[in-house]
Amino acid sequence: MSAFKENKYLKADARESLLGNLTTTVISIFLYMLSTMTLSELIANFRSGSILISLLLSMVVFFVVNTCANMLRLGLSCIFLSLQFGRTARIRDLLYAFRNDSNTAVIISAFIAVLELACMMPVFLFLTFFSAQDIPGYQVIYLLLFLSGLIGTIAIRIRYAMCSYLFLDFSGFTAEELIRGGTKLIRGHLGRLFRLYLSFIPLYILSVLSFGVASLWVSSYTHAAEAAFYKDLMGNTAF
Amino acid sequence: MTQSPRDRLTRTSMSLAILAIFSTLTFPVVFPFIFGSLSIVLAILSKGRRETLTSRGRTAVWVAAIALAINTVMIVSSVMYFIRVLHDPELQEQFSKVLYQMYGMTFEELLQQLGLQSSTLSNL
């Protein structure tokens, strides 16, 4: 019998860790969403005269914005991991990666941002070099490219999900060691983590119904479950 | 007496469920969806490590689900009634009369104000 917990027990651990701490987590998630949305506006409103310069600059902005967003995600991981181990979490922990061992945090975040950029590159190229008048079925092609980019980004997020927790637990390690360790740790458990994420779909549907308001609580739950998954993985793996 | 975080969460969930039902009857469409969804999410979170909801949590989920269902039925039936109004001239006349009595404008004027044409909408 597998020593690893089933997803329903991981979710139960996640709920237990959130009891009495929802204010902190919801405010942290709200601040994270607010900052990433504000940063994303930079990409959306970025235009320049020349096509090539526009493309290059929007890619650079995408990279910088995603690196910052990934740094904030490290902070979120810190908050939820603290709760998982029964420690007090503070909202200022959201900036943990900017304060502690920031060189390693920047390298890990930038590495993931580069991979995400690679996934979204076809969308950038398509938007830059083609317009709706040029080719028939423009919107369908755009949608397909966007969806494939999104699937790639999700795959990367899952593959490197544990790196952020390793960064928090093993502060003396280099970024390369942490990235390698993260991928090694998740090997054989990718499907399990993916199923864990999928199990939140009904709650995300409720979030959509609530015009996004409930997503603050649902995201807290998802992050807490991810932290519980890491805790379970570390407890049963020789790392 | 201080309440445990679980009890506080269940109580909040129940309050939101009641608000969802109340808003279904007073301010339908947006508020019931917000309160109802949030109530269900909080009720689920209040379970903690337990496998089942508390009786109050279960009530909150039921009340919120009923509010969501009523709200959805109201929206769907309104849209279906509107489509019927577009296709049935007799019903359109009745609707126009009621609209004129309530807001002082006919159905055609309302569509004009919204920048729509009844001929385009008839294709629905």
Interface residues (C-beta under 8 A of the other chain):
Chain A: A12 D13 R15 E16 L18 L19 G20 N21 L22 L203 L206 S207 L209 S210 F211 V213 A214 W217 V218 Y221
Chain B: P5 R6 L9 V30 F33 I34 G36 S37 L38 I40 V41 L42 I44 L45 S46 K47 G48 R49 R50 E51 L68
